[in-house]
Each structure stands twice: as C-alpha cells, then as structure tokens.
C-alpha cells in the first residue's frame, strides 16, 4: 500500500452542568478559559452547548489514539475550570433543543435562515473519521464501495437512545434527527470524480449550497482536505471504542483501495438497500439483523461483524491496527453506549440523572492524566 491512509478524528462533546446534569451554553466560557499551554483547539458549533475537538493528521492508529486521549483530557480540564463537565453521547437524555441558545456567528445565522427549526432541533453530537486519499479518482471509487459498510459502523457506535426525556426505542436517535436536514443520509454512487464535481457545481450554480461543505452525507469526499470523511457514527462514550471504530474505518478504506488497484470491486448495491440496513442499525444496533445482499438473506449483526473483520484481515498488520480492530469484540461483548445507557436507566428506576452521571464518568474512563499522556508521548507509546 503506497498511500499511508492517514487519520483525522473529530469528536463533538456535550457541555453539561454536573449539578443539574443539563446541557449548558458554555462554549464561549470554555474558549476563553483555553490557554496556549492547553495545546488544544476548541471549536464551536451551531448550539452553544457543543464543543468540538479534532486531532491533527495522524500517521497511524497509535498516533490517533494518543491524540484522542489527550484531546479528551484537555477539553475536560478546561471545562472543569468553568464548573462544567463534558459528556460523549450523541443525544442528551432530557435537555430540550428549544432551551439551548444558538451561536450568533454569521455562518450559523445563514444556516438558520434557510433551515429554520430543522436546524434549531439538530441538537446532536457525532464522531467524524477522515482517511487520507489524495487521489480523487481512487477516492470516489472507494466512496462508492464503502457506502455498503456505513450501517455496520453505525451499529457499532450507537450512543443516542434517549431524546428529550423519552426512551426512543432506538439505538441511534441522532441518525433520524440529522436526516431531517437536506443532503444527509446514505449518498448515491457516482460514475467518477468528474461526475461528483459536476453534481457539486450544479448545486452551487443553482444557489442550493455555497460550497461542498454544505453536503452532509454519512460519507463524503471532504470539500477542502484530500480525505474521505465518514460521518455516520454516533460518538462512542468509551474512548477505546472511538479508537476501534477509527481503525476499522481506516482498514475498510485500505482494503477497498487494494481491491480497486487490482481491478476488483466490492458489491455496489442500490442506495435504497443500504438505507434498509441503516434503519436496522439505528433501530437495533448490534442486537439486530442486517441484510446480506449477496445472499439475499438476513444475518445477525454479530456474524456480519466477524465477516467484516475477515474482510479487512489482509491489511491490518501493514496498518499496524490489529490490536485496535480487535476491540470490535469488546463492543459486541459489553454493548454499545446506547445499550449501557439503557441498562443504567433501567437499573436506576428510570433516572435520567443517573444516565448523565454514567456518561460523564465513562467519557473519561481509561483516559490517563496529563502527566501520563506526556510521558507516553515522550516514550513513543500509544
């Protein structure tokens, strides 16, 4: 594999009042409390109760893990300075979007003017994984094939079972909230990169979008970076699950690229079929059954997860990611964040505060303190 398949990971966290357990519009306070010594860039989003952090360009999954761990620790430390906590889950269990202030930045006001309450209600938190693909021709070929695996990634990452004080019965309520926006969901396939460029240019010329950044599909060629950006995932509460999913995304891209370079292809199925699997993934998560389109039959997700691991087997050692991808077994055994949140909710007698407390604690479980992160970085450890 000549291309290194670099990684970039973006995580969007809830800003939570640890006393009331409610979302708090404190992004301005966090940014003001950030100092050069913190060595982390905090980014605002549409709602002021969201804080986003991103890694730099990571050479491999060990580098990515180190940066993700450091980012979680640093943003948590900054939040503590202003009396807040961070929480990694794709919806808050009971806070309502109607009560959350909106950013007054011009670019967000423009979005609000166009989308109105669809944007205001989009109070969700996600995980985005970028994989470096500088050859745009290869990128579109891999994009077309990788769409098949998007429901698998969603099933492994579900962390949004609750919404506005209700158990939705879903594993990823975030997915349906987000799909109310235009240009979201499972994308169509394209005949080539020029076909994709023509699509974007047509939307710009007709006033639908300003640029490609207003295309919010579950997977997209990034409009500014030479990456494929996987946007389908809920944000895992457990940091090691984030690392596992990022490693799996990288391995999928590397394996599909290998096939493409050998004039082979993975089945490019109808978008409508992939959407059927996305529904099953957001509804049932790892406990459900997805459709195996090749066999035209249902299969338990756990079986398909094993098949996915077999599929990426030829590339994981060269990527150095076997140890991270084996974390899929941990997710299947322990359950996703959605499964564990629901378990806490039931065991607490229906106490959403207990759920928030669990998410806050779990967000930093296994995240080392600053001194340990610095020591491991200096020693070259993951």
N, C-alpha and C positions, 0 to 999 in steps of 0.2 A: 504494500500500500504506500504509494508515493506521497499522498496527501495526509497530513498529520491528524486531520479531523479534530481540530482544537475545539474546546468547550467554553461556553459562557453561560452562567446561570443567574437568573433574576428571581428574587423571592419578594412577594408582597405580604407585609405583615399587618395585622390589626394593632392599633394603638388602644390599649384597654386600661381603664381605671381599675387598679387592683382592689379597691374598696367596694365600689358599686358593681364592678365587673362589666360595666357598659363601655361601648366604644366612646372615645373622646377625640375631639377635633384638635389634636395637639401637634400636627406635623410642623407648624411654624416654630413651636417651642423646642421640638427636637432638633430642627435645623439650626436654631440659634444656640442650642447647647452643644452642638458639634464643634470640635476644635481640630486644628491640623494634627494634633497628637493622636486623635482617634483613628486617623487614616482610613476613613470610610466616607463614601459619598451617599448622603441620604436624598432620596428623590421623592417629590410629592406626586400625588395622583389627583384624580377628579375630586374625590372626597378627602376631607382634611383629617380623617381618622385612619388613613392608609400611609404607610411608609414603605418605600421600595429600596432594596439594596441589590447590587449586582457585583459579580466577580469581574475581574479583568479577563483577558484572553488566557485560558488555561491550557497548558501543553498536554495534560493528560488528566485522568480522573483523580489521581492522588493530589495533584495541584488544585484541582477543582474542590476536592473535599476540604483541603486546608483553608482555601479562601471562603468557602461556605461556612465552615465552623467559625472562622474569625469574624465574618460579617454578622452572624447571629449574636456572638458575644458582644461585639462592639455596639450594635444597634440597641441591644438590651441594656447595656451600660449607660448609653446616652438617655434612653427612656427613663431609667431609674433616676437620673438627675432631675427630671421634671415630674417625678412622682408617678410615672406610668410604667406599664409592662407591655411587652409585645406578645402576640399570640399568632401561631401559624395554623390557620384553618381557613377554608375558602368561603365560609359564611360565619357571621356571629350568631350565636343561638337565639338571641332575643332582641338585640338592638334593631330599631326600625330606620330604614333609609330616610323616611320623612323627617327624622330628628337630626340628621347629620349634615352639617354645613358643607357647602361646596366651595372649591377653590375659586378665587376671583381672577386667576390668570386668564389672559386673553384667549389662549388656545382652547381652554376648557369652556369658557363662555361661548365660544363659537360652536363647540360640540353641543352644548346645552340648547343653544338657539335652534339648532337643527333637530335634535333628537328629543328634547323636552323630557317628560317623565321617564321615558325609556332609559335615558342616561342617568337621571337622578336616582332611579331604582337600581342601578347597576353597582350595588354595594357588595362587591365580591373581591376575592384575593386569590392570586394564582401563582403558578410556577411556570417560567418560560426557560426552555433549554435551547441554546444555539449550538449548532455544529458547523465548523468551518468548511465551506465548499466554494472555493474561489472560481471553479469552472462552472459557469452558469448553465452550460449545456448539460453537464452531468447533474447539476443541482435539480433541474426540472425533471430529468429522468428519475432521479431518486425520489423527489417530491411525489411524482405520480404513483410510485410503488409504495412509499412509506405511508400513504393515507390508510392503507389496509390495517396497519398496526396501531392507529390512533385510539380505537376503543380499548385495546389491551392496556395501553398506558393510562387511560382514564380509570379503568377498573382498579389498577394497582395504586392509584393516587387519591381516591375519593376521600374528601375530608369535610363535606358540607351536607350533613343530614338534616340540620335544623335551620329554620328561617323564620324570623320574626315571631319567636315564641311557639313554634309548632314543629313537631316531627313530621317532615315532609314525606317520609316513607322512601326517600331516595338516598343513594349514596353520594350523589353529586348534584345538589340543587343548584349550585353555581352554574353548571352547564346550561340549564334551561333559562336561568336569569340572563346569562350572557347572550344566548341565541335570540333574544328579543331585539338586539342591535342588528343593523344591516351588515352584510358582508362578514358574517360569522359562520361557525359550524364547519362541517366537513367540506373542503373545497372540491371543485370539479378538477378533472385532469386536463392537461394542456398538451398540444401536439409538439411543442418545443418551446425554447426560451423566447423566441420571437413571437409566438402565439401569446405567451403570458404578457410580454411587453405591450403588445397591441391591445390586450384587454385593459391593462392599467392606463395606457394612453387614452383609450376611448372614455374611460370613466373620468379622467382629468379633463379632457376636452369638452365633455358634456356637463361639467360642473357637479358631478356626483361626489368627487373627492378632490382634495388639494394635491395629494401625492399618495404613493403606495403605503404610507404609514396608516392610512385610514382603512386599510384592508385588515380585518381582524380574524382571519380564519384560524382554525385549530392547528394548521401548519401553513407556513408561508415562506417564500424566499424573502429574506429581510430586505426592505427597501434601501437601506444605507450600508449595511455590512454584507460581506460575502459569506453569509450563513444561511442555513435552513433553520427556521425558528419553530420549535414545537411548543404550541400554546394551549394544548388541550388539557393539561394536567391541573387538578386541584393542587394546592400546596400541601405537601405532607407535613404533619405536625412533628414527626420524628425526623431529625436531621439526617440520619443514616438512610432513611427511605428516599429523601431527596437525592442523595448521592447515588443510590442504587438505580433510581429512575433515570438520572442523567447518564449514568454509564450504559444503561440499556438503550437509551436514545442514540448515543454515540455508536454503539455496536450495530444497531439496526442500520444506521446510515452507512457505516463502513461495509457491512455485509452486502447491502443493496448496490453500493458502488462497485464492489468486487464482481457481482453478477453482471452489472451493466458493462464493465470493462471487458468481460468475457462474452459479450454479445448474448447474454442471457437476461431473463426478466422474471420478476415476481408477478403473480397474477394481479392485473389491474382491473379491479371489479367495478361494477356500477356504483356510483356515489350513493344511490338510494340503498344499496345493500349495506354499505359501510355505515350509513346512518341507522339502519336497523340494529347493528351491533353497538353503535354508540348509545342508543336508547337502553339496550340491555345492560351496558356497562354503567351508565349513570343511575339506573334503577337498582340493579342487584349487585354491582361491584364484583368482587372476587367470588361471591357465592352463587353467581348466575351461570348461565349457559350462553355462549356466543355461537354464531353460525359459522361453520366451516364451509365456505362457499365451494371449495374444491370437491368436497364430499356431498354437498347439498344436504347437510345434516347439522343438528345442534351438537355441541360438545361442552362439557363442563369447563369453566374457565381454568381450573387448575390443570386440566390436561393440555389446554392450549398454551398455558404459561410454560409448561415443560417443553412443548414443541417449539415455542419461541426461543427458549434457551438453547435448544438443539440447533435452531436456525442460525444463531449468532456464534455458535461454538467455533467456527473456523477463524474468527477474527479476535476473540477476546484476549488471547495470550499476547498477540502482537500489540494490541492496545494497552495491555497491562491492567485489564479491568476485571479479570475473572473473580477476584475477591469481592469486588463491589457488586457485580451482577448476581452473585450467589445470594445476595440479600433479598432477592425475589422470594426465596424460600422462607425467609423471616417474615416478610409481609404476608404471605399465604398462611403461615402458622399463627401469627399474632393478630392478624386482621389489619385493615387499613385504619386510618384515623377515624373515618366515619363509623366503622364497626366499634372501635374502642370508645368513642364519644357516646354512642348509643348505649353501650354497656354501662358507662358511668352514670348516664341519665337514669337507666332502669334501676341500678343498684342504689342510687341516692333517692329513690322515690319520686323521680321527675323533677329534680332540682337543676335548673339551667346554670345556676351559680357554680355548682359543683363541676359541671361540664367546663365552664370557663376556667376554673381553677386548674382542672386537669390539663387543659390545652396550654395554659401559661407555663405550667411546670414541665410538661412534655416537650415544649418548644426548645427548652434549654437542657433537657436531659442528655447527658453524654457530650455536651458542648464544654470543652475544657476552659479553665480560667485563662486570663490574659497571659500569665507567666508561662503556662504550659504551651499555649499556642506559639508564643515567641520562641521557646526552647525547641519545640518540634520543628519549626520553620528553619531555625539555625542549623539543626542536625539533619535536615532533609527528610524528615519522617512525614507520613501522611497524617 
